[in-house]
């Protein structure tokens, strides 16, 4: 994810918080879990539509939802950047913050017990990918192809970073808790990382040497 300047974050954070509050309230009302993906996808598409219209017409559309207000803030914060579209970093930052904040609010409101589980990861990346595919199928003004490309690329980047930064760490904990499910010869394995006192501080992945694996699995040859 892009690490946008600290001075640009407060305005975006306020809008992200407003949208996260709206989504979490709606989920609490329906006692929702997987429905989070529906709210994410709807919000992302509203953000895209608003940014597209701002790029096309250079005038404010009707900002009648929290998602549209967030998109407008992205557009304003990004003014002055020397690339097109200028708001890709701001969008990446905002959605990355949103998909962390909504689950946190669900825990704070007593609706969920944990901020992250595998089902939540699957629903979140599903929403990101479905939104990207819907955007790709949509508007086709040749002058604004760069908007579609940038938006789709950023959504896939958000998904990839969410996998790398969050789900990979969750998987490591689950492997240590329940055991690995991979035993194919070519695979990565976890290795403990300990401090100078010998206390566990985390894990790192190593690429398993096939020759070593082959000798371990002689019984299946």
C-alpha positions as CSV (number, residue, x, y, z in Angstrom):
1,X,0.0,0.0,0.0
2,X,1.2,3.5,-0.6
3,X,2.3,5.4,2.5
4,X,0.8,8.7,1.8
5,X,2.2,11.7,3.7
6,X,1.0,12.0,7.3
7,X,-0.4,15.5,6.7
8,X,-2.9,14.0,4.2
9,X,-4.2,11.3,6.4
10,X,-6.5,13.0,8.9
11,X,-9.0,14.2,6.3
12,X,-9.2,10.7,4.7
13,X,-9.3,9.0,8.1
14,X,-12.3,11.0,9.1
15,X,-14.2,9.9,6.0
16,X,-13.0,6.3,6.3
17,X,-14.3,6.2,9.9
18,X,-17.7,7.6,8.8
19,X,-18.0,4.9,6.2
20,X,-16.8,2.1,8.5
21,X,-19.3,3.3,11.2
22,X,-22.1,3.1,8.6
23,X,-21.1,-0.4,7.4
24,X,-20.6,-1.8,10.9
25,X,-24.0,-0.3,12.1
26,X,-25.7,-2.0,9.1
27,X,-24.0,-5.3,9.9
28,X,-24.9,-5.2,13.6
29,X,-28.5,-4.4,12.6
30,X,-28.8,-7.6,10.5
31,X,-26.5,-9.7,12.7
32,X,-24.3,-10.0,9.6
33,X,-21.0,-11.8,8.9
34,X,-20.4,-12.7,5.3
35,X,-22.7,-9.8,4.2
36,X,-19.7,-7.5,4.8
37,X,-18.6,-8.3,1.3
38,X,-21.8,-6.9,-0.1
39,X,-21.3,-3.6,1.8
40,X,-17.7,-3.4,0.7
41,X,-18.4,-4.0,-2.9
42,X,-21.3,-1.5,-3.0
43,X,-19.0,1.1,-1.3
44,X,-16.1,0.5,-3.7
45,X,-18.4,0.9,-6.7
46,X,-19.8,4.1,-5.4
47,X,-16.2,5.4,-4.8
48,X,-15.3,4.5,-8.4
49,X,-18.4,6.1,-9.9
50,X,-17.7,9.3,-8.0
51,X,-14.1,9.5,-9.0
52,X,-14.9,8.7,-12.6
53,X,-17.5,11.5,-12.7
54,X,-15.0,13.9,-11.1
55,X,-12.4,13.0,-13.7
56,X,-14.9,13.2,-16.5
57,X,-16.7,16.4,-15.6
58,X,-14.3,18.1,-13.1
59,X,-17.3,19.1,-10.9
60,X,-18.7,17.6,-7.8
61,X,-21.5,15.0,-8.2
62,X,-24.1,14.7,-5.5
63,X,-22.4,13.4,-2.4
64,X,-25.3,11.6,-0.8
65,X,-23.5,8.6,0.7
66,X,-20.5,8.1,3.0
67,X,-18.7,6.3,0.2
68,X,-19.2,9.2,-2.2
69,X,-18.0,11.7,0.4
70,X,-14.9,9.6,0.9
71,X,-14.2,9.5,-2.8
72,X,-14.5,13.3,-3.0
73,X,-12.0,13.7,-0.2
74,X,-9.6,11.4,-2.0
75,X,-10.0,13.6,-5.1
76,X,-9.4,16.8,-3.1
77,X,-6.4,15.5,-1.2
78,X,-4.8,14.3,-4.4
79,X,-5.0,17.6,-6.2
80,X,-1.6,18.8,-7.4
81,X,-0.1,15.3,-8.0
82,X,1.6,15.2,-11.4
83,X,0.2,11.9,-12.6
84,X,-3.2,10.6,-13.8
85,X,-5.3,9.7,-12.1
86,X,-3.8,11.5,-9.1
87,X,-5.8,9.8,-6.4
88,X,-4.7,6.2,-6.7
89,X,-2.5,6.3,-3.6
90,X,-5.3,8.0,-1.6
91,X,-7.8,5.4,-2.7
92,X,-5.4,2.5,-1.8
93,X,-4.8,4.0,1.6
94,X,-8.5,4.6,2.3
95,X,-9.7,1.1,1.3
96,X,-6.8,-0.5,3.1
97,X,-7.8,1.3,6.3
98,X,-11.5,0.6,5.7
99,X,-11.1,-3.2,5.6
100,X,-9.3,-3.1,8.9
101,X,-11.5,-0.7,10.7
102,X,-14.9,-2.3,10.0
103,X,-14.0,-5.6,11.7
104,X,-12.4,-3.7,14.6
105,X,-15.7,-1.8,15.1
106,X,-17.6,-5.0,15.0
107,X,-15.6,-6.3,17.8
108,X,-15.9,-3.1,19.8
109,X,-19.7,-3.2,19.3
110,X,-19.7,-6.8,20.7
111,X,-21.0,-8.3,17.5
112,X,-17.9,-10.3,16.6
113,X,-15.3,-11.9,18.9
114,X,-12.3,-11.4,16.6
115,X,-11.1,-8.9,14.0
116,X,-9.8,-11.5,11.6
117,X,-10.8,-15.0,10.6
118,X,-10.3,-16.9,7.3
119,X,-14.0,-16.4,6.3
120,X,-13.5,-12.7,6.7
121,X,-10.4,-12.7,4.5
122,X,-12.2,-14.7,1.8
123,X,-15.2,-12.3,1.8
124,X,-13.0,-9.2,1.8
125,X,-10.8,-10.3,-1.2
126,X,-14.0,-11.5,-2.9
127,X,-15.5,-8.1,-2.7
128,X,-12.3,-6.4,-3.9
129,X,-12.0,-8.8,-6.9
130,X,-15.7,-8.6,-7.8
131,X,-15.7,-4.8,-7.6
132,X,-12.6,-4.8,-9.9
133,X,-14.3,-7.1,-12.4
134,X,-17.5,-5.0,-12.4
135,X,-15.5,-1.8,-13.0
136,X,-13.7,-3.5,-15.9
137,X,-17.0,-4.5,-17.5
138,X,-18.4,-1.0,-17.0
139,X,-17.9,2.5,-18.4
140,X,-15.9,2.8,-21.6
141,X,-15.0,6.4,-22.3
142,X,-11.7,6.0,-24.2
143,X,-10.4,9.3,-22.7
144,X,-10.7,7.7,-19.2
145,X,-9.2,4.3,-19.8
146,X,-6.5,5.2,-17.4
147,X,-9.1,5.6,-14.7
148,X,-10.3,2.0,-15.1
149,X,-6.8,0.6,-15.4
150,X,-5.7,2.5,-12.3
151,X,-8.7,1.5,-10.2
152,X,-8.6,-2.2,-11.2
153,X,-4.9,-2.3,-10.6
154,X,-5.2,-0.7,-7.2
155,X,-7.9,-3.0,-6.1
156,X,-5.8,-6.0,-6.9
157,X,-2.9,-4.5,-5.2
158,X,-4.9,-3.9,-2.1
159,X,-5.9,-7.6,-2.2
160,X,-2.3,-8.8,-2.6
161,X,-1.1,-6.6,0.2
162,X,-3.9,-7.8,2.5
163,X,-2.7,-11.3,1.8
164,X,0.9,-10.5,2.4
165,X,0.6,-8.3,5.4
166,X,-2.4,-9.9,7.2
167,X,-3.5,-13.3,6.0
168,X,0.1,-14.7,5.8
169,X,0.6,-13.8,9.5
170,X,-2.7,-15.4,10.4
171,X,-1.8,-18.5,8.5
172,X,1.5,-18.8,10.4
173,X,-0.4,-18.8,13.7
174,X,-2.9,-21.4,12.4
175,X,-0.1,-23.7,11.2
176,X,1.6,-23.6,14.6
177,X,-1.8,-24.2,16.3
178,X,-3.2,-26.9,14.1
179,X,-0.4,-28.2,11.8
180,X,0.4,-27.7,8.2
181,X,-1.8,-29.0,5.3
182,X,1.0,-28.8,2.7
183,X,3.3,-31.9,2.3
184,X,4.1,-31.5,-1.4
185,X,7.8,-31.6,-2.1
186,X,8.1,-28.0,-3.2
187,X,6.8,-25.8,-0.4
188,X,7.6,-23.2,2.2
189,X,7.9,-24.0,5.9
190,X,7.8,-21.9,9.0
191,X,10.9,-21.4,11.1
192,X,10.8,-19.9,14.6
193,X,12.6,-16.5,15.1
194,X,13.8,-16.0,18.7
195,X,15.5,-13.1,20.4
196,X,18.8,-13.3,22.3
197,X,17.1,-14.7,25.4
198,X,15.6,-17.5,23.3
199,X,12.0,-16.1,23.5
200,X,9.8,-16.6,20.4
201,X,9.2,-13.3,18.6
202,X,7.7,-14.5,15.4
203,X,8.2,-16.7,12.3
204,X,9.8,-16.6,8.9
205,X,9.2,-18.8,5.9
206,X,11.9,-20.8,4.3
207,X,11.8,-22.6,0.9
208,X,12.1,-26.3,1.7
209,X,15.0,-28.1,-0.1
210,X,13.5,-30.8,-2.3
211,X,16.3,-33.2,-1.5
212,X,15.6,-33.0,2.2
213,X,11.9,-33.5,1.6
214,X,12.5,-36.4,-0.6
215,X,14.5,-38.2,2.1
216,X,11.8,-37.5,4.6
217,X,9.1,-39.0,2.4
218,X,10.7,-42.2,1.3
219,X,7.7,-44.1,2.5
220,X,5.5,-42.6,-0.2
221,X,7.8,-43.2,-3.1
